[in-house]
Amino acid sequence: MPDRVLRAISAPTIDHRGPDFAGLVTDLLPALGPVFGTDEPVVIYPSSGTGAWEAALVNTLSPGDRVLGCETGHFATLWAQLAGRLGLTVELLPGDWRHGADPERIGARLAEDTAHEIKAVCVVHNETSTGVTSRVSDVRAALDAAGHPALLLVDTISSLASIDYRHGEWGVDVTVGGSQKGLMLPPGLGFNAVSQKALAAKKTAGLPCGYWDWTPILAANAAGFYPYTPATNLLYGLREALRMLDEEGLAAVFARHQRHARATRAAVRAWGLEVLCADEREHSGSLTAVLLPDGQDADAVRTLILDRFDMSLGTGLGRLAGKVFRIGHLGHFNDLSLAGTLAGVQLGLQLAGVPIKPGGVEAALEVLREAQA
Ligand SMILES: Cc1ncc(COP(=O)(O)O)c(C=O)c1O
């Protein structure tokens, strides 16, 4: 997290019913739209990302509604399980955790559904457990080609403000976000960007919806307030993070993430290791999952790197436990922080006795050098 954001968060908490608070919200909400690529409302919750997942579902759907998910990895699976617990009928298109949501399979399934029983398609834009980015615009095209009216719900928790994303242009109905990744904030804010179609669906949605209900929040937001006690200090941080993103420019932010992802893949391949993502079109800009050879324990490597170098890598989640580690290269990150990160990974792999070739860091520097030339 940038110092600027931390300093902003440390300001005194103001009265959330007073006039200064309204100024904060009316500054903040218009600045948030461009990050989602929307002019439509963005609801902010004091919640983790999981809360924002639930909000997307309970505001738009009714008990027993059929929801189509895509098993891109751990988080897509958790979202589907949550939908099931809410009383929705979930159908999960199986996946190998190395590819994104498949637009062709989604289109084929929707074309079969001539009775339009499927009410929503859920896609995780950037699967944090695998480092695979789904092609949401192609998924939109598949819905359109099938002439299917299902809502499109997209999780951008690890892509928002890191990977190009266009809620409006791609016809997404609810975009789910969280504060703790590309927005460079601590955990604690959840987001729903909401289309007019989603607002219309809300009128007939029958799932119980109390805390998550968009209606009182949007009504209070119009005057610059919230119907409950908001996470005021995180909102200070959000305002500062949005200023930083605006100063750098979103296009430059996305390009920086892609550059770091390319450099990381160059390092992984030079080490002779495999990137988990199996489709060149779907590599994540925000993290890279690295597969270790059979017989090597990815968590042992992570533990060694944490102990010796105080650097924390992402663990393998779900069925990838012990098989991969994940290098995060998102948020407040620059070329030299990436170079240091990759040097730490290379040292750790060598010290852990994983058989690698030594040229990874140099291969990454080559990518960074070319980009700077
Ligand atoms: C893609 C994705 N979706 C959902 C979640 C769940 O968010 P939270 O842990 O903030 O509830 C995460 C968390 O890392 C995530 O990466």
The ligand as an SDF file (V2000), in Angstrom:
LIG
                    3D

 16 16  0  0  0  0  0  0  0  0999 V2000
  -11.1550  -13.2980   -7.4590 C   0  0  0  0  0  0  0  0  0  0  0  0
  -11.5900  -13.2480   -6.0280 C   0  0  0  0  0  0  0  0  0  0  0  0
  -12.8990  -13.2990   -5.7390 N   0  0  0  0  0  0  0  0  0  0  0  0
  -13.3430  -13.2480   -4.4770 C   0  0  0  0  0  0  0  0  0  0  0  0
  -12.4890  -13.1620   -3.4080 C   0  0  0  0  0  0  0  0  0  0  0  0
  -13.0280  -13.1320   -2.0220 C   0  0  0  0  0  0  0  0  0  0  0  0
  -12.8200  -11.8690   -1.4940 O   0  0  0  0  0  0  0  0  0  0  0  0
  -12.6600  -11.6320    0.0990 P   0  0  0  0  0  0  0  0  0  0  0  0
  -11.5870  -12.5600    0.5470 O   0  0  0  0  0  0  0  0  0  0  0  0
  -12.2970  -10.1760    0.1780 O   0  0  0  0  0  0  0  0  0  0  0  0
  -13.9790  -11.9200    0.7140 O   0  0  0  0  0  0  0  0  0  0  0  0
  -11.1150  -13.1020   -3.6490 C   0  0  0  0  0  0  0  0  0  0  0  0
  -10.1520  -13.0010   -2.5370 C   0  0  0  0  0  0  0  0  0  0  0  0
   -8.9630  -13.0200   -2.7200 O   0  0  0  0  0  0  0  0  0  0  0  0
  -10.6590  -13.1530   -4.9940 C   0  0  0  0  0  0  0  0  0  0  0  0
   -9.3520  -13.1130   -5.2620 O   0  0  0  0  0  0  0  0  0  0  0  0
  1  2  1  0
  2  3  1  0
  2 15  2  0
  3  4  2  0
  4  5  1  0
  5  6  1  0
  5 12  2  0
  6  7  1  0
  7  8  1  0
  8  9  2  0
  8 10  1  0
  8 11  1  0
 12 13  1  0
 12 15  1  0
 13 14  2  0
 15 16  1  0
M  END
$$$$
